[in-house]
Amino acid sequence: MASLLQISQLFSLLFLLTLSPSLSSTCTSPKLISSYQTCTQLSSLSSSLHFTYNRLNKSLSIAFTATPPSPSGWVAWGINPTSTGMAGTQAILGYRNSDGTMSVKTLNISSYSDLVEGKLSFDVSDKRAVFNSGDGSITIFATVQNPGDGKINHVWQVGPSVSKGFPDKHDFKPENLASKGSLDLNGSGQSGSSSSDTSSSNDATKKRNVGSFILVLGLVFGLFSYLGCS
């Protein structure tokens, strides 16, 4: 009959093997992000969006992460209340200054050639940006008030440089043109024309982990029954 130590080792191995796929399904993010309800791996520009929507005060807290094409580049995320493209987007811009400090600005993109810095159509608070030295990415943090109910149109982008506090033009490669989608504030993540995104929430992860644990218990009980009869 197998020893208790061997049975314990088998239990640990089965648990780790079963649990690993559940944990690996969450989207990638810097270690500094940990308190958001939902994470969506966006469909282009190797970017991700963590967010929490508070239904009581109708506020949306976000952490958007992307890597600019150069160290002096910029990243931006925004909501378009009227359309699905860039024109009309109320954007939050983040970039690294030459002295290493970070800047965050709000821009009203009324057209592809007209960027106006200032107040957006919704209030934005707690905005800041962090440079992630490990991979060169930038994370923008902000809280948006009354962004809309249900699904909202959001747009994200990266660019190579900043001139006099304004972002220079980004590339027009397929991944740049595809950086838009519909965001479900109820927690199911990204949907719409770029619905190939994967999303995960704490609740979904917990359910997968519980299911994995139940499966492991079944395997262990079966193993005990087999060893007891052998």
C-alpha positions as CSV (number, residue, x, y, z in Angstrom):
1,M,0.0,0.0,0.0
2,A,1.3,3.5,-0.8
3,S,2.6,5.6,2.1
4,L,0.9,8.7,3.4
5,L,3.8,10.8,2.0
6,Q,3.3,9.4,-1.5
7,I,-0.5,10.1,-1.3
8,S,0.2,13.7,-0.2
9,Q,2.6,14.2,-3.0
10,L,0.1,12.9,-5.5
11,F,-2.6,15.2,-4.1
12,S,-0.3,18.3,-4.4
13,L,0.6,17.4,-7.9
14,L,-2.9,16.9,-9.1
15,F,-4.1,20.1,-7.4
16,L,-1.4,22.2,-9.1
17,L,-1.9,20.6,-12.5
18,T,-5.6,21.2,-12.3
19,L,-5.4,24.7,-11.0
20,S,-2.7,26.1,-13.4
21,P,-4.9,26.6,-16.5
22,S,-7.4,28.6,-14.4
23,L,-4.7,31.0,-13.2
24,S,-3.0,31.3,-16.5
25,S,-6.3,32.5,-18.1
26,T,-6.1,35.9,-16.4
27,C,-4.8,38.8,-18.6
28,T,-1.2,40.1,-18.1
29,S,-0.5,43.2,-16.2
30,P,2.2,44.9,-14.1
31,K,2.4,43.9,-10.5
32,L,1.3,47.3,-9.3
33,I,-2.3,46.6,-10.5
34,S,-4.2,44.4,-8.1
35,S,-7.5,46.0,-6.9
36,Y,-9.7,46.1,-10.0
37,Q,-12.7,43.9,-10.5
38,T,-12.2,43.1,-14.2
39,C,-9.2,42.8,-16.5
40,T,-9.5,42.8,-20.3
41,Q,-6.6,42.0,-22.6
42,L,-7.3,44.3,-25.5
43,S,-7.3,43.1,-29.1
44,S,-4.5,45.3,-30.4
45,L,-1.3,47.1,-29.4
46,S,-0.5,44.5,-26.7
47,S,-2.4,46.5,-24.2
48,S,-4.7,45.8,-21.3
49,L,-7.4,47.5,-19.3
50,H,-8.3,46.9,-15.7
51,F,-11.5,48.5,-14.5
52,T,-14.0,48.7,-11.7
53,Y,-17.5,50.2,-12.3
54,N,-19.3,51.5,-9.2
55,R,-23.0,51.4,-9.9
56,L,-23.9,53.4,-6.8
57,N,-22.0,56.5,-7.7
58,K,-21.7,55.7,-11.4
59,S,-17.9,56.0,-11.5
60,L,-15.5,54.0,-13.6
61,S,-12.0,53.5,-12.2
62,I,-9.5,52.3,-14.9
63,A,-5.8,51.3,-15.3
64,F,-4.8,51.2,-18.9
65,T,-1.4,49.7,-19.8
66,A,0.4,49.9,-23.2
67,T,3.9,50.2,-24.5
68,P,4.7,53.2,-26.6
69,P,6.9,52.6,-29.7
70,S,9.7,54.7,-28.3
71,P,10.9,55.7,-24.8
72,S,9.7,59.3,-25.5
73,G,6.3,58.1,-26.8
74,W,2.8,58.3,-25.4
75,V,-0.2,56.1,-24.6
76,A,-3.8,57.1,-24.5
77,W,-7.2,55.7,-23.6
78,G,-10.6,57.3,-24.0
79,I,-14.4,57.0,-24.3
80,N,-16.3,58.1,-27.4
81,P,-19.8,59.0,-26.3
82,T,-21.1,59.5,-29.9
83,S,-19.3,57.1,-32.2
84,T,-16.9,54.1,-32.4
85,G,-13.8,55.8,-33.9
86,M,-11.3,58.2,-32.7
87,A,-13.1,61.4,-33.8
88,G,-15.2,62.6,-30.8
89,T,-13.2,60.6,-28.2
90,Q,-12.7,62.1,-24.8
91,A,-9.1,60.9,-24.1
92,I,-6.7,60.6,-21.2
93,L,-3.0,60.9,-22.4
94,G,0.1,59.7,-20.5
95,Y,3.7,60.1,-21.3
96,R,7.2,60.3,-19.8
97,N,9.0,63.7,-19.7
98,S,12.7,64.0,-20.5
99,D,13.5,64.4,-16.8
100,G,11.7,61.1,-16.0
101,T,8.6,62.6,-14.5
102,M,5.2,61.6,-15.8
103,S,2.5,63.8,-17.3
104,V,-1.2,63.0,-17.7
105,K,-3.6,65.2,-19.7
106,T,-7.2,65.1,-20.9
107,L,-7.8,65.8,-24.6
108,N,-11.0,66.4,-26.5
109,I,-10.4,64.8,-29.9
110,S,-13.1,66.6,-32.0
111,S,-11.4,65.5,-35.3
112,Y,-8.3,63.7,-36.4
113,S,-6.4,67.0,-36.6
114,D,-8.0,68.9,-33.8
115,L,-6.9,68.1,-30.2
116,V,-8.1,70.4,-27.5
117,E,-6.6,70.0,-24.0
118,G,-9.0,70.7,-21.1
119,K,-12.2,69.5,-19.4
120,L,-13.9,66.5,-21.0
121,S,-17.6,65.9,-21.3
122,F,-17.4,63.9,-18.1
123,D,-15.4,64.5,-14.9
124,V,-12.0,62.8,-14.5
125,S,-10.3,62.5,-11.2
126,D,-7.3,60.7,-9.6
127,K,-5.4,60.7,-12.8
128,R,-1.8,59.7,-12.9
129,A,0.7,57.7,-14.9
130,V,3.4,55.2,-14.0
131,F,6.3,54.1,-16.1
132,N,7.0,50.4,-15.8
133,S,10.8,50.1,-16.2
134,G,10.7,46.3,-16.7
135,D,9.0,46.4,-20.1
136,G,8.9,50.1,-21.0
137,S,5.1,50.3,-20.7
138,I,3.1,53.1,-19.3
139,T,0.0,52.7,-17.1
140,I,-2.6,55.4,-16.9
141,F,-4.8,55.5,-13.8
142,A,-8.0,57.6,-13.6
143,T,-11.6,57.6,-12.4
144,V,-14.3,58.7,-14.8
145,Q,-17.6,60.0,-13.5
146,N,-20.9,59.1,-15.4
147,P,-19.2,57.4,-18.4
148,G,-22.5,55.9,-19.5
149,D,-24.5,52.8,-18.6
150,G,-24.2,49.3,-20.0
151,K,-21.8,49.3,-22.9
152,I,-19.5,52.2,-23.9
153,N,-17.3,52.8,-26.9
154,H,-13.7,53.0,-25.9
155,V,-10.5,53.8,-27.9
156,W,-6.8,53.3,-27.1
157,Q,-3.6,54.3,-28.9
158,V,0.1,54.7,-28.7
159,G,2.5,57.1,-30.4
160,P,6.2,57.7,-30.9
161,S,6.7,61.2,-29.5
162,V,5.3,64.3,-27.8
163,S,5.9,67.9,-29.0
164,K,5.1,70.8,-26.7
165,G,2.8,68.7,-24.6
166,F,0.8,67.3,-27.4
167,P,1.0,63.8,-28.9
168,D,2.6,63.5,-32.3
169,K,0.8,61.4,-34.9
170,H,0.7,57.6,-34.4
171,D,1.3,54.9,-37.0
172,F,-1.6,53.9,-39.2
173,K,-0.7,50.2,-39.2
174,P,-3.6,47.6,-38.9
175,E,-3.1,47.3,-35.1
176,N,-3.4,51.0,-34.7
177,L,-6.5,51.3,-36.7
178,A,-8.1,48.3,-34.9
179,S,-7.6,49.9,-31.4
180,K,-11.3,50.4,-30.6
181,G,-14.1,48.4,-29.2
182,S,-17.2,48.2,-26.9
183,L,-16.7,47.9,-23.1
184,D,-19.3,46.2,-21.0
185,L,-19.4,48.0,-17.6
186,N,-21.3,45.1,-16.1
187,G,-18.2,43.1,-15.9
188,S,-18.1,40.9,-19.0
189,G,-15.3,42.8,-20.6
190,Q,-14.7,43.6,-24.2
191,S,-17.2,43.0,-27.0
192,G,-18.2,44.4,-30.4
193,S,-16.2,44.6,-33.5
194,S,-13.0,43.6,-31.7
195,S,-14.6,40.9,-29.6
196,S,-11.6,38.5,-29.9
197,D,-10.4,40.0,-26.6
198,T,-10.3,37.7,-23.5
199,S,-11.5,39.0,-20.2
200,S,-11.5,37.7,-16.6
201,S,-13.0,38.8,-13.4
202,N,-12.4,37.8,-9.8
203,D,-15.7,36.0,-9.7
204,A,-15.0,34.0,-12.8
205,T,-11.6,33.0,-11.5
206,K,-13.0,31.9,-8.2
207,K,-15.6,29.7,-9.9
208,R,-12.9,28.1,-12.0
209,N,-10.8,27.5,-8.9
210,V,-13.7,25.9,-7.0
211,G,-14.4,23.7,-9.9
212,S,-10.8,22.6,-10.1
213,F,-10.7,21.9,-6.4
214,I,-13.8,19.7,-6.6
215,L,-12.3,17.8,-9.5
216,V,-9.1,17.2,-7.5
217,L,-11.1,16.0,-4.5
218,G,-12.9,13.5,-6.7
219,L,-9.6,12.2,-8.1
220,V,-8.1,11.9,-4.6
221,F,-11.1,10.0,-3.2
222,G,-10.9,7.7,-6.2
223,L,-7.2,7.2,-5.5
224,F,-7.8,6.4,-1.9
225,S,-10.5,3.8,-2.8
226,Y,-8.2,2.2,-5.3
227,L,-5.3,2.0,-2.9
228,G,-7.6,0.7,-0.1
229,C,-8.7,-2.2,-2.3
230,S,-5.2,-3.1,-3.5
